[in-house]
Amino acid sequence: MPIKQSAKKYLRASQKRAIQNAKIRKTFKEAVKKLRDLAKSGKIDDAKKLFPSAQKALDKAAKVNVITKNTAARKKSRLAKMMKKASVK
């Protein structure tokens, strides 16, 4: 455990940030997972409605540096590609 006051404060702050980051990470992972499940099961209309919220969750995660900007872009691109492929079938 930290001894100095500043180290104690840093520990509290980092724990608080870790909780916030975990919540953001969980949000975008759940959104992406739901979207993939809907697309694979053939429920394209429901997946299309969920797609903007998944993009929003990825953008928010990138904005606060939970994931990098390129990672968010790559995930959104792959989701869009998957949606397009599923809607063609």
Helices and strands as residue ranges (DSSP letters): H 5-41, H 44-63, H 69-88
